[in-house]
Protein backbone atom coordinates (compact mmCIF):
# COMPACT_ATOMS: atom_id res chain seq x y z
CA UNK A 1 0.00 0.00 0.00
CA UNK A 2 1.36 3.40 -1.01
CA UNK A 3 1.66 6.17 1.57
CA UNK A 4 0.91 9.83 0.95
CA UNK A 5 3.82 12.07 -0.03
CA UNK A 6 1.73 14.64 -1.85
CA UNK A 7 2.08 17.55 0.60
CA UNK A 8 5.31 17.38 2.57
CA UNK A 9 7.23 20.61 1.95
CA UNK A 10 6.22 22.17 5.29
CA UNK A 11 7.90 19.39 7.27
CA UNK A 12 11.31 20.34 8.72
CA UNK A 13 12.37 16.68 8.33
CA UNK A 14 10.82 14.37 5.74
CA UNK A 15 11.14 10.61 6.24
CA UNK A 16 10.97 8.56 3.04
CA UNK A 17 11.34 4.79 2.68
CA UNK A 18 12.10 4.00 -0.96
CA UNK A 19 13.18 0.47 0.00
CA UNK A 20 11.74 -1.89 2.63
CA UNK A 21 13.86 -1.48 5.75
CA UNK A 22 15.46 1.80 4.64
CA UNK A 23 14.31 5.11 6.10
CA UNK A 24 15.94 8.24 4.74
CA UNK A 25 15.46 11.37 6.84
CA UNK A 26 15.78 14.53 4.80
CA UNK A 27 16.17 17.96 6.34
CA UNK A 28 14.18 20.61 4.48
CA UNK A 29 14.26 24.38 4.68
CA UNK A 30 11.65 26.87 3.52
CA UNK A 31 13.60 29.94 4.62
CA UNK A 32 15.79 30.23 1.52
CA UNK A 33 15.19 31.68 -1.93
CA UNK A 34 16.32 28.42 -3.52
CA UNK A 35 13.97 25.79 -4.94
CA UNK A 36 16.48 23.13 -3.91
CA UNK A 37 15.95 23.02 -0.16
CA UNK A 38 12.69 21.05 -0.22
CA UNK A 39 11.80 17.67 -1.72
CA UNK A 40 9.74 17.88 -4.91
CA UNK A 41 7.40 15.27 -6.39
CA UNK A 42 9.79 14.50 -9.25
CA UNK A 43 12.52 13.48 -6.81
CA UNK A 44 10.15 11.21 -4.90
CA UNK A 45 8.89 9.46 -8.01
CA UNK A 46 12.42 9.09 -9.39
CA UNK A 47 13.68 7.56 -6.12
CA UNK A 48 10.90 4.97 -6.07
CA UNK A 49 11.40 4.23 -9.77
CA UNK A 50 15.07 3.49 -9.04
CA UNK A 51 14.01 1.27 -6.14
CA UNK A 52 11.76 -0.67 -8.51
CA UNK A 53 14.31 -1.25 -11.30
CA UNK A 54 17.60 -1.83 -9.44
CA UNK A 55 18.76 -4.84 -7.45
CA UNK A 56 19.79 -4.49 -3.78
CA UNK A 57 23.45 -5.00 -2.80
CA UNK A 58 24.48 -8.65 -2.84
CA UNK A 59 26.72 -10.82 -0.65
CA UNK A 60 29.60 -13.13 -1.28
CA UNK A 61 27.98 -16.20 0.24
CA UNK A 62 31.36 -17.84 0.97
CA UNK A 63 32.94 -14.85 2.73
CA UNK A 64 29.76 -13.11 3.93
CA UNK A 65 30.97 -9.78 2.57
CA UNK A 66 28.66 -7.14 1.20
CA UNK A 67 29.54 -6.35 -2.40
CA UNK A 68 28.16 -2.97 -3.47
CA UNK A 69 28.31 -2.05 -7.15
CA UNK A 70 32.08 -2.26 -7.52
CA UNK A 71 33.38 0.95 -9.13
CA UNK A 72 29.86 1.93 -10.17
CA UNK A 73 29.50 5.70 -9.95
CA UNK A 74 26.40 7.85 -9.78
CA UNK A 75 26.20 11.63 -10.13
CA UNK A 76 23.11 13.56 -9.13
CA UNK A 77 22.74 17.05 -10.60
CA UNK A 78 20.67 19.60 -8.73
CA UNK A 79 20.31 17.17 -5.83
CA UNK A 80 18.38 19.50 -3.55
CA UNK A 81 17.77 17.45 -0.41
CA UNK A 82 19.43 14.44 -2.04
CA UNK A 83 16.66 11.83 -2.08
CA UNK A 84 17.40 10.18 -5.45
CA UNK A 85 21.16 10.15 -4.95
CA UNK A 86 20.88 8.72 -1.44
CA UNK A 87 18.68 5.96 -2.83
CA UNK A 88 21.46 5.10 -5.30
CA UNK A 89 23.99 5.08 -2.45
CA UNK A 90 21.79 2.55 -0.65
CA UNK A 91 22.12 0.31 -3.69
CA UNK A 92 25.91 0.49 -3.31
CA UNK A 93 26.79 3.12 -5.91
CA UNK A 94 29.67 5.51 -5.25
CA UNK A 95 27.46 8.58 -5.27
CA UNK A 96 28.19 12.28 -5.64
CA UNK A 97 25.39 14.72 -4.80
CA UNK A 98 25.69 18.20 -6.29
CA UNK A 99 23.89 21.53 -6.19
CA UNK A 100 24.57 25.23 -5.83
CA UNK A 101 26.67 26.19 -2.77
CA UNK A 102 23.69 27.58 -0.81
CA UNK A 103 21.82 24.27 -1.14
CA UNK A 104 24.91 22.22 -0.32
CA UNK A 105 25.50 24.27 2.83
CA UNK A 106 21.86 24.50 3.90
CA UNK A 107 20.60 20.91 3.51
CA UNK A 108 22.59 18.65 1.21
CA UNK A 109 25.76 18.09 3.24
CA UNK A 110 23.76 17.40 6.39
CA UNK A 111 21.48 14.94 4.61
CA UNK A 112 24.42 13.10 3.06
CA UNK A 113 26.17 12.82 6.44
CA UNK A 114 23.15 11.95 8.54
CA UNK A 115 21.90 9.20 6.26
CA UNK A 116 25.20 7.29 6.15
CA UNK A 117 24.19 5.43 9.32
CA UNK A 118 20.69 4.69 7.99
CA UNK A 119 22.08 3.17 4.82
CA UNK A 120 24.66 1.11 6.70
CA UNK A 121 21.93 -0.13 9.06
CA UNK A 122 19.95 -1.17 5.99
CA UNK A 123 22.98 -3.07 4.70
CA UNK A 124 23.47 -4.75 8.09
CA UNK A 125 19.86 -5.92 8.05
CA UNK A 126 20.39 -7.38 4.59
CA UNK A 127 23.54 -9.09 5.79
CA UNK A 128 21.81 -10.58 8.83
CA UNK A 129 19.03 -11.85 6.62
CA UNK A 130 21.72 -13.86 4.84
CA UNK A 131 23.10 -14.99 8.23
CA UNK A 132 26.45 -13.31 7.73
CA UNK A 133 28.28 -10.89 9.98
CA UNK A 134 31.51 -10.03 8.15
CA UNK A 135 32.93 -6.51 8.06
CA UNK A 136 31.50 -4.14 5.45
CA UNK A 137 32.71 -0.80 4.18
CA UNK A 138 30.82 2.45 4.66
CA UNK A 139 28.51 3.78 1.94
CA UNK A 140 30.26 6.13 -0.47
CA UNK A 141 28.41 9.45 -0.48
CA UNK A 142 29.66 13.01 -0.81
CA UNK A 143 28.07 16.41 -1.41
CA UNK A 144 29.79 18.94 -3.68
CA UNK A 145 28.91 22.37 -5.06
CA UNK A 146 28.43 22.43 -8.82
CA UNK A 147 27.24 25.31 -10.99
CA UNK A 148 26.27 24.27 -14.53
CA UNK A 149 26.66 27.87 -15.69
CA UNK A 150 30.33 27.85 -14.67
CA UNK A 151 31.17 24.20 -15.09
CA UNK A 152 34.88 24.53 -15.84
CA UNK A 153 35.51 26.63 -12.74
CA UNK A 154 33.65 24.36 -10.33
CA UNK A 155 34.18 20.84 -11.59
CA UNK A 156 37.88 19.96 -11.48
CA UNK A 157 37.02 17.14 -9.05
CA UNK A 158 34.49 15.47 -11.37
CA UNK A 159 35.08 12.02 -12.83
CA UNK A 160 35.04 11.69 -16.60
CA UNK A 161 32.52 8.88 -16.53
CA UNK A 162 29.46 7.95 -14.52
CA UNK A 163 27.29 4.88 -14.85
CA UNK A 164 24.21 6.86 -13.83
CA UNK A 165 23.48 10.58 -13.98
CA UNK A 166 20.28 11.73 -12.26
CA UNK A 167 18.35 14.98 -12.26
CA UNK A 168 14.99 15.70 -10.63
CA UNK A 169 12.95 18.87 -11.06
CA UNK A 170 15.90 20.94 -12.24
CA UNK A 171 14.19 22.17 -15.40
CA UNK A 172 11.59 24.78 -14.53
CA UNK A 173 12.89 27.45 -16.91
CA UNK A 174 13.88 27.20 -20.57
CA UNK A 175 17.11 29.06 -19.70
CA UNK A 176 18.31 26.05 -17.68
CA UNK A 177 17.85 23.48 -20.45
CA UNK A 178 21.02 24.16 -22.42
CA UNK A 179 23.40 24.37 -19.39
CA UNK A 180 22.00 21.12 -17.95
CA UNK A 181 22.39 19.29 -21.27
CA UNK A 182 25.93 20.63 -21.71
CA UNK A 183 26.81 19.31 -18.25
CA UNK A 184 25.26 15.89 -18.90
CA UNK A 185 26.91 15.63 -22.31
CA UNK A 186 30.34 16.43 -20.91
CA UNK A 187 30.10 13.91 -18.06
CA UNK A 188 28.39 11.01 -19.83
CA UNK A 189 29.47 8.28 -22.22
CA UNK A 190 27.35 6.07 -24.50
CA UNK A 191 27.05 3.59 -21.62
CA UNK A 192 25.83 6.16 -19.08
CA UNK A 193 22.16 5.93 -18.14
CA UNK A 194 20.74 9.40 -17.65
CA UNK A 195 17.39 9.74 -15.86
CA UNK A 196 15.73 13.14 -15.81
CA UNK A 197 12.50 13.58 -13.84
CA UNK A 198 10.45 16.72 -14.29
CA UNK A 199 6.96 18.00 -13.80
CA UNK A 200 5.09 19.11 -16.91
CA UNK A 201 4.24 22.57 -15.65
CA UNK A 202 5.18 24.22 -18.95
CA UNK A 203 5.05 22.18 -22.16
CA UNK A 204 7.47 24.61 -23.81
CA UNK A 205 10.14 23.80 -21.23
CA UNK A 206 9.66 20.01 -21.19
CA UNK A 207 9.29 19.61 -24.94
CA UNK A 208 12.17 22.01 -25.48
CA UNK A 209 14.38 19.88 -23.24
CA UNK A 210 13.55 16.70 -25.15
CA UNK A 211 14.05 18.38 -28.53
CA UNK A 212 17.40 19.89 -27.54
CA UNK A 213 18.55 16.59 -26.01
CA UNK A 214 17.88 14.76 -29.26
CA UNK A 215 19.54 17.45 -31.36
CA UNK A 216 22.61 17.31 -29.12
CA UNK A 217 23.08 13.59 -29.73
CA UNK A 218 21.02 11.84 -27.07
CA UNK A 219 18.44 9.15 -27.57
CA UNK A 220 15.56 10.36 -25.36
CA UNK A 221 12.66 8.14 -24.36
CA UNK A 222 9.96 8.64 -21.75
CA UNK A 223 9.53 5.97 -19.07
CA UNK A 224 5.98 4.56 -19.41
CA UNK A 225 3.67 5.98 -16.76
CA UNK A 226 2.68 2.46 -15.68
CA UNK A 227 6.26 2.03 -14.41
CA UNK A 228 6.12 5.17 -12.24
CA UNK A 229 4.41 5.22 -8.85
CA UNK A 230 2.39 8.39 -9.35
CA UNK A 231 0.03 7.48 -6.48
CA UNK A 232 2.79 8.34 -4.01
CA UNK A 233 2.45 12.04 -4.72
CA UNK A 234 -0.96 12.07 -6.40
CA UNK A 235 0.74 13.85 -9.28
CA UNK A 236 0.24 12.56 -12.81
CA UNK A 237 2.26 15.41 -14.33
CA UNK A 238 5.68 14.04 -13.40
CA UNK A 239 7.60 12.53 -16.32
CA UNK A 240 10.83 10.52 -16.19
CA UNK A 241 12.97 10.61 -19.32
CA UNK A 242 15.82 8.22 -20.07
CA UNK A 243 18.69 9.66 -22.09
CA UNK A 244 21.65 7.85 -23.62
CA UNK A 245 24.39 9.48 -25.64
CA UNK A 246 24.54 8.14 -29.18
CA UNK A 247 27.81 6.57 -30.23
CA UNK A 248 29.96 8.40 -32.76
CA UNK A 249 31.63 6.55 -35.63
CA UNK A 250 34.87 6.44 -33.63
CA UNK A 251 33.06 4.85 -30.69
CA UNK A 252 31.13 2.25 -32.70
PyMOL commands that set and color helices and strands:
alter all, ss='L'
color gray80, all
select helices_A, chain A and resi 35-37+41-53+83-90+101-114+116-129+148-154+175-187+203-216+225-227+230-232
alter helices_A, ss='H'
color red, helices_A
select strands_A, chain A and resi 13-19+22-27+58-60+65-67+73-77+94-99+141-145+164-168+193-199+218-222+238-245
alter strands_A, ss='S'
color yellow, strands_A
deselect
rebuild
show_as cartoon
